Amino acid sequence: MASTSSLGDLVAQTVAGLGYELVELERSAGGTLRVTIDFPWNADEEERFVNVEDCERVTRQLQYTLEVEEVDYKRLEVSSPGIDRPLRGERDFERFAGEVIDITLRAPMGAAAAGQVSASRRKFRGTLHKADTGWEITWSDEPPPPQPGQKRAKKKEPAPVQVLGFTLDEVKDARLAPIVDFKGRRRAGVQE
C-alpha cells in the first residue's frame, strides 16, 4: 500500500501525463479516493473547463495505474474543482485575482484589526487583489437586500470598504466563493 505522499506523487504524475493538474487528493477512511483535476493555467490562453469526458479519461488511467502499483482503495472518484475551487499556492492566487473568495486565516486578526472587525475573526469573503507585500481582499459589510415584501430601511451611509492584507503563510484555507451567475459561465468577479 502506497503512503499518502507517494500516492499523491503517483496521482499527480498520472494526471499531469494526461495534460491536467491535480488540485486535491483526499483519501477517506472508507477507502474512497477523491481526485480533483483541472487544466493547467496559462494566462495567455483561454480558460478551459473540465468536463465529464475529462474525468472519465483520468479515471480509466488512474484505475490502471493504481492497479499496477497495487494501491489499495475501494472506490475512485474523479471530478472538476467546482464553483468553490480550493486555492493552493501562489499560482492559484494569481489565476483568480479579481475574483470573490472565501478565506480562513490560521490565527484570528487580534489587535491588527484596530477595532474594524472582531479581534477573533478568522473568516472573510472579499475580492482578491495582488498587493505590494503579498495579497489582500476587499469587502464591504453591507446588510443583505430586503426580501420581497419587506420594508426597505431608510437610506444609510454605505458601509466602508475594508481591506485585509495577508501572506500565503497566514492562510489556512482559501476557496472561490460559490457565487452562481445564471446569466452565463463567466464568474462573478469578471467584468464584461
N, C-alpha and C positions, 0 to 999 in steps of 0.2 A: 504494500500500500504506500502510495506516494505521500510525502509530507506536504503541508499546506503551501509552503514556499515553492517547493519543486513542482507541485501541482499547478500553482499559479504561473510559474515559468513555462510549463508544458502547455497549458491552455493559451497563454499569451503568444507563444511561438506559433502554435497551430492557427490561431485566429489571424495573426499577422501574416502568415504564409498565404492566407486566402484573401488578403487585402483589407482586413478590418483591424480595429484596435479593441483590446479588452478594456472595458470601462469598469466592470465589477465582477468579482467571483465570490460566490457565497456557497458554503457547504453546510447544510443543515444537519442536525443530529439524526434525522430520519434517513439520511443517505442521499438526499437530493442535492444535485449540483446545479446552481443557478448561475448562468453565464450571461452577462450583459455586454453587447457589442455595439460598435458604432463605426462609421467610416472615419479614417484619419482626417484631421482638419488641415486644410491648406487655405490660407487667407486669399490666395489668388484664384481659387476655383469656386464654382457654385456649390453651395451646400447640398449634400445628398442625404437621404433618409433611409434607414434600414427598413426593409420590408419582409414579408413572410418568406419569400424565396431566399433572401439572405440568411435568415435564421435557419431554414431547412438545410441550406448548404453547409453552414457551420456545424449544425447538429450532426449531420452524416459524417463529416470529417472528424469531429471530436469523438463520436461513438467508436469509430475505427481506431483512432489514436489512443483513447483510454483503454480499449480492449488490448491493444498491442502492449501498452505499458503496464497492464494488469492493475489498473486503478479500480478500487472497489467503490461502487456507487450503485444506488438503486434506480435513480431517475435523473435524467438530464433535461434542463430547461434552458433554452437559448432565447433571448429577447432583445428588443431595442431598448434604449435608455428611457424612453417615455418622456412625458412632459415635465416630470420632476427629476430630470437627469442630475446625478451627482457630479460635482465639480471636484476634480482631483488634480491638483498641481497647477503650476504657472500657465501651462498651455491651455487648459480648460478656462482659466480666468481670462486669458487674452481672447479666446474664441468667443466668450459670452459677455464681454464688456458691452455695456449699454442695455443689458437685459435685467429684468427684475429677478432677484434671487432671495432665497431664504438662507440665513447664515446663523450658525450656532458657534459661539466662542468657547474656548477651553475654560476660561475663567470669566467671572462677572466683570462688569465695567468698573465697579468700585469708584474711587474718587475721581478717576479720569472723566467721568460723565459730567462733572461740575454741576450737578443738580438738574441737568437737562433731561435725563432719563433715570429710572430707578437704578441704584448702585448695584443691585443684584441681577440686573437684566443681562441675559446672555444670548437671546434670540432676537433677530432683526429681519425685516423684509424691506428691501430697497433696491434701487438701481445701482448696478455695479459700474465702477469707473476706475481707471488706472490713475494712481497718484504718484507724486514725486518719491515718496518713501515706501511705496507698496501699493495697497489697494484701498478703496473706500466705497461705501454705499451711501446713497442719499435717500431720504424718505421724509414724508410729512404725515404726522399723526392726525389726519383729517378724520372726523367722525364719518361713519358709513352713511350713504344716502338714505333718506327715509323710505320705508316700504310703501307700496301703493296704498292709498287711503289714510296714511298718517299725515299729521300736520307738519308742515315744514317749520323748522326753527327760524327765528329772526336771523337776518344776515349777521354773521360774526366775522371778525378778522380771520383771515386764512391762517391755518396752523403754520408755524415757521418750518422751513426746510431744515432738516438736521443731517449732519454728516458724521459718519463713523469711519475713521481710518484704522486699518489693520494690516498685519502681515500674514502670510500664509501659515506661519508657525503658530499664530494665535487661533486659527480656525479648527474647530472640532469637526464640523460638518457644514457643507455648502451644497446647495441644490438650486436648480432653476425653480422659480416659483411656479406652481401648477396653475397657470392662468390660461383659460381656454378662450380662444377668439374664434367665434363661429363664422367670421367673415372671410376666412381663408387660412392658409397654412402659415402665414407669417406669424412670428412671435410678437408678444405684446410690446416689447421694447423697440421694435423696428419701425421707423417712420417711413411712410410712403411719399 
